[in-house]
């Protein structure tokens, strides 16, 4: 089974929508745990990362003990999705990292203006977590 952990901002409408969008579209045999960066487990994982990643204030994807941030994390989410989404991966990856991250930062800085803060965090794993 292919597993990963995606850590998102629980106060972000875009992050909530991303988790809600991804959850039912994951490919069979792929499992993604969704956490918020405000949760105890999310903080614990982030605190174990190198300092430059701890202070990144971004989305984190952890797979096979490797951590991806910003655009690299979001694009790698495509690899967990059903085939018709997964085929977008090479087209997204071909865009150079500095350009992808620039777009990511612009969206990230404006996400609270564009997407309303959710009244209730709807990130799937927080609602049906089996710890």
Backbone as numpy.savetxt, mean C-alpha at the origin, in Angstrom:
# Nx Ny Nz CAx CAy CAz Cx Cy Cz
1.96 -20.20 -1.05 1.11 -19.01 -1.05 1.99 -17.77 -1.05
1.57 -16.77 -1.77 2.30 -15.51 -1.90 1.69 -14.50 -0.94
2.44 -14.06 0.06 1.93 -13.14 1.08 2.70 -11.83 1.10
2.00 -10.77 1.49 2.63 -9.46 1.65 1.82 -8.67 2.67
2.44 -7.62 3.18 1.77 -6.70 4.09 1.83 -5.31 3.46
0.67 -4.66 3.41 0.59 -3.31 2.87 0.18 -2.38 4.01
1.04 -1.41 4.31 0.77 -0.47 5.40 0.39 0.87 4.78
-0.81 1.32 5.13 -1.39 2.54 4.57 -1.73 3.53 5.67
-2.02 4.75 5.27 -2.46 5.81 6.19 -3.95 5.61 6.47
-4.31 5.31 7.70 -5.71 5.07 8.07 -6.58 6.30 8.03
-5.98 7.50 8.02 -6.74 8.75 7.95 -6.85 9.29 6.53
-6.47 8.48 5.57 -6.44 8.93 4.17 -7.56 8.26 3.38
-8.40 9.06 2.77 -9.47 8.53 1.94 -8.96 7.74 0.76
-7.86 8.18 0.15 -7.29 7.47 -0.99 -6.77 6.10 -0.55
-6.09 6.04 0.59 -5.56 4.77 1.09 -6.69 3.80 1.42
-7.75 4.32 2.04 -8.91 3.48 2.34 -9.50 2.92 1.05
-9.66 3.77 0.05 -10.23 3.32 -1.22 -9.33 2.31 -1.91
-8.02 2.51 -1.80 -7.08 1.57 -2.39 -7.24 0.19 -1.76
-7.29 0.12 -0.45 -7.43 -1.18 0.23 -8.76 -1.84 -0.11
-9.82 -1.06 -0.15 -11.14 -1.60 -0.49 -11.16 -2.09 -1.94
-10.47 -1.39 -2.83 -10.38 -1.79 -4.23 -9.56 -3.07 -4.38
-8.41 -3.13 -3.71 -7.51 -4.26 -3.86 -8.07 -5.56 -3.29
-8.65 -5.49 -2.13 -9.05 -6.68 -1.39 -9.82 -7.71 -2.22
-10.91 -7.37 -2.89 -11.64 -8.39 -3.65 -11.00 -8.75 -4.99
-9.96 -8.05 -5.38 -9.34 -8.27 -6.69 -8.02 -9.02 -6.60
-7.68 -9.51 -5.41 -6.44 -10.27 -5.26 -6.57 -11.61 -5.98
-5.47 -12.02 -6.58 -5.42 -13.28 -7.31 -5.52 -14.44 -6.32
-6.14 -15.53 -6.73 -6.25 -16.72 -5.89 -4.84 -17.19 -5.50
-4.66 -17.49 -4.23 -3.36 -17.92 -3.74 -2.48 -16.78 -3.27
-2.92 -15.56 -3.46 -2.16 -14.39 -3.01 -2.89 -13.79 -1.81
-2.15 -13.44 -0.80 -2.77 -12.88 0.40 -2.04 -11.59 0.75
-2.81 -10.56 1.03 -2.24 -9.28 1.42 -2.89 -8.84 2.73
-2.06 -8.60 3.72 -2.53 -8.09 4.99 -2.49 -6.57 4.91
-3.62 -5.93 5.17 -3.70 -4.47 5.15 -3.63 -3.97 6.58
-2.70 -3.04 6.83 -2.55 -2.42 8.14 -2.49 -0.91 7.96
-2.77 -0.19 9.04 -2.56 1.26 8.99 -1.25 1.58 9.70
-0.68 2.71 9.32 0.56 3.12 9.98 0.31 3.58 11.42
-0.96 3.76 11.80 -1.31 4.14 13.17 -1.54 2.93 14.07
-1.73 1.74 13.47 -1.99 0.53 14.26 -0.73 0.08 14.99
-0.90 -0.66 16.06 0.25 -1.15 16.83 1.16 -2.01 15.95
0.55 -2.93 15.20 1.34 -3.81 14.34 2.02 -3.02 13.22
1.32 -2.04 12.64 1.92 -1.20 11.61 3.11 -0.42 12.14
2.95 0.19 13.33 4.05 0.94 13.96 5.23 0.02 14.26
4.93 -1.18 14.74 5.98 -2.14 15.07 6.81 -2.49 13.84
6.15 -2.73 12.73 6.85 -3.06 11.48 7.67 -1.87 11.00
7.08 -0.69 10.99 7.78 0.51 10.52 8.98 0.82 11.40
8.86 0.64 12.71 9.97 0.93 13.64 11.16 0.00 13.45
10.97 -1.14 12.81 12.06 -2.08 12.56 12.81 -1.77 11.26
12.28 -0.85 10.47 12.89 -0.50 9.19 14.08 0.45 9.39
14.96 0.55 8.39 16.04 1.54 8.46 15.45 2.95 8.60
16.20 3.85 9.23 15.72 5.20 9.56 15.15 5.95 8.35
15.80 5.84 7.19 15.31 6.59 6.02 13.94 6.08 5.56
13.65 4.81 5.78 12.32 4.29 5.43 11.30 4.58 6.53
11.74 4.60 7.78 10.82 4.92 8.88 10.24 6.32 8.71
11.06 7.24 8.24 10.65 8.64 8.12 10.09 8.98 6.74
9.80 7.99 5.93 9.36 8.23 4.56 7.93 8.77 4.48
7.10 8.54 5.48 5.70 8.98 5.48 5.04 8.60 4.16
4.92 7.30 3.94 4.46 6.77 2.66 3.73 5.47 2.86
3.35 4.85 1.77 2.79 3.50 1.79 3.97 2.53 1.79
3.80 1.44 2.54 4.85 0.43 2.64 4.30 -0.91 2.18
5.04 -1.61 1.35 4.71 -2.98 0.98 5.88 -3.84 1.43
5.58 -4.83 2.28 6.61 -5.73 2.77 6.32 -7.11 2.21
7.30 -7.63 1.47 7.17 -8.96 0.87 8.51 -9.66 0.98
8.50 -10.87 1.51 9.74 -11.66 1.67 10.82 -10.85 2.40
10.41 -10.16 3.45 11.31 -9.35 4.29 11.97 -8.21 3.54
11.48 -7.87 2.36 11.97 -6.72 1.61 10.88 -5.65 1.64
11.29 -4.40 1.86 10.34 -3.31 1.98 10.41 -2.41 0.75
9.24 -2.11 0.21 9.10 -1.21 -0.93 8.29 -0.01 -0.47
8.66 1.17 -0.94 7.93 2.38 -0.56 7.54 3.17 -1.81
6.67 4.14 -1.60 6.18 5.06 -2.63 5.69 4.31 -3.86
6.12 4.74 -5.05 5.60 4.16 -6.29 5.98 2.69 -6.44
7.14 2.29 -5.94 7.55 0.88 -6.03 6.56 -0.01 -5.28
6.07 0.46 -4.14 5.10 -0.31 -3.36 3.76 -0.39 -4.08
3.29 0.75 -4.57 1.97 0.76 -5.21 1.97 -0.06 -6.49
3.00 0.04 -7.28 3.06 -0.72 -8.53 3.17 -2.22 -8.25
3.92 -2.59 -7.24 4.05 -4.02 -6.92 2.74 -4.63 -6.45
1.82 -3.81 -6.01 0.49 -4.33 -5.64 -0.19 -4.98 -6.85
0.13 -4.49 -8.04 -0.45 -5.08 -9.26 -0.09 -6.56 -9.40
1.05 -6.96 -8.89 1.49 -8.35 -9.01 0.64 -9.29 -8.16
-0.12 -8.77 -7.24 -0.99 -9.58 -6.38 -2.41 -9.67 -6.93
-2.67 -8.90 -7.95 -4.04 -8.82 -8.47 -4.28 -9.81 -9.60
-5.54 -9.96 -9.94 -5.92 -10.86 -11.03 -5.24 -10.43 -12.32
-5.14 -11.36 -13.27 -4.30 -11.19 -14.46 -4.59 -9.91 -15.24
-5.85 -9.50 -15.34 -6.15 -8.33 -16.17 -5.66 -7.03 -15.53
-5.34 -7.04 -14.26 -4.69 -5.90 -13.62 -3.17 -6.09 -13.66
-2.75 -7.32 -13.46 -1.33 -7.65 -13.41 -0.60 -7.27 -14.71
-1.30 -7.33 -15.85 -0.64 -7.02 -17.12 -0.23 -5.54 -17.21
-0.75 -4.70 -16.32 -0.35 -3.28 -16.31 1.03 -3.07 -15.69
1.50 -4.05 -14.92 2.77 -3.92 -14.19 3.94 -3.50 -15.08
4.24 -4.20 -16.19 5.41 -3.79 -16.98 5.29 -2.38 -17.56
4.07 -1.98 -17.89 3.87 -0.64 -18.45 4.12 0.44 -17.39
3.75 0.15 -16.16 4.00 1.11 -15.06 5.48 1.11 -14.68
6.09 -0.09 -14.70 7.48 -0.22 -14.25 8.45 0.42 -15.23
8.07 0.53 -16.48 8.96 1.10 -17.48 9.20 2.60 -17.25
8.28 3.25 -16.56 8.44 4.67 -16.23 9.58 4.78 -15.20
10.57 5.62 -15.43 11.70 5.73 -14.51 11.27 6.09 -13.09
11.96 5.50 -12.12 11.64 5.68 -10.70 11.53 7.14 -10.29
12.44 8.04 -10.67 12.29 9.44 -10.25 10.98 10.07 -10.72
10.55 9.73 -11.92 9.29 10.28 -12.43 8.11 9.67 -11.69
8.15 8.33 -11.49 7.07 7.67 -10.75 6.94 8.24 -9.34
8.09 8.40 -8.67 8.05 8.92 -7.30 7.62 10.38 -7.25
7.96 11.17 -8.26 7.51 12.56 -8.32 5.99 12.61 -8.41
5.42 11.79 -9.27 3.95 11.72 -9.39 3.36 11.25 -8.07
3.98 10.24 -7.46 3.51 9.73 -6.17 3.49 10.84 -5.11
4.57 11.60 -5.02 4.68 12.67 -4.01 3.62 13.75 -4.26
3.41 14.13 -5.50 2.39 15.15 -5.81 1.02 14.66 -5.37
0.67 13.43 -5.71 -0.62 12.87 -5.29 -0.69 12.76 -3.77
0.39 12.29 -3.17 0.44 12.12 -1.71 0.23 13.44 -0.97
0.86 14.48 -1.43 0.74 15.79 -0.77 -0.66 16.38 -0.91
-1.38 16.00 -1.93 -2.71 16.56 -2.18 -3.86 15.59 -1.89
-3.56 14.42 -1.38 -4.58 13.39 -1.20 -5.68 13.78 -0.22
-5.34 14.55 0.82 -6.36 14.95 1.80 -7.28 16.04 1.23
-6.79 16.79 0.24 -7.64 17.79 -0.41 -8.60 17.13 -1.39
-8.13 16.08 -2.05 -8.91 15.42 -3.09 -9.86 14.38 -2.50
-9.38 13.59 -1.55 -10.16 12.51 -0.96 -10.45 12.84 0.50
-11.70 12.87 0.85 -12.11 13.20 2.23 -11.58 12.16 3.20
-11.24 12.63 4.41 -10.84 11.72 5.47 -12.04 10.86 5.84
-11.87 9.54 5.85 -13.01 8.68 6.17 -13.42 8.81 7.63
-14.72 8.75 7.87 -15.21 8.79 9.25 -14.81 7.52 9.99
-14.83 6.40 9.27 -14.45 5.11 9.83 -13.44 4.49 8.87
-12.33 4.00 9.41 -11.32 3.35 8.58 -11.90 2.03 8.07
-11.92 1.87 6.76 -12.52 0.68 6.16 -11.46 -0.28 5.61
-10.22 -0.13 6.03 -9.17 -1.02 5.53 -9.53 -2.45 5.94
-9.66 -3.35 4.96 -10.24 -4.67 5.19 -9.67 -5.49 6.33
-8.36 -5.60 6.47 -7.78 -6.45 7.50 -8.10 -5.97 8.91
-8.39 -4.70 9.07 -8.71 -4.20 10.41 -10.10 -4.65 10.83
-10.95 -4.92 9.87 -12.32 -5.32 10.18 -12.48 -6.83 10.30
-11.62 -7.61 9.64 -11.75 -9.06 9.71 -10.42 -9.72 10.03
-9.66 -9.11 10.91 -8.34 -9.58 11.30 -8.46 -10.85 12.16
-7.66 -11.87 11.84 -7.72 -13.08 12.67 -6.43 -13.30 13.43
-6.17 -12.44 14.38 -5.00 -12.59 15.26 -5.34 -13.53 16.39
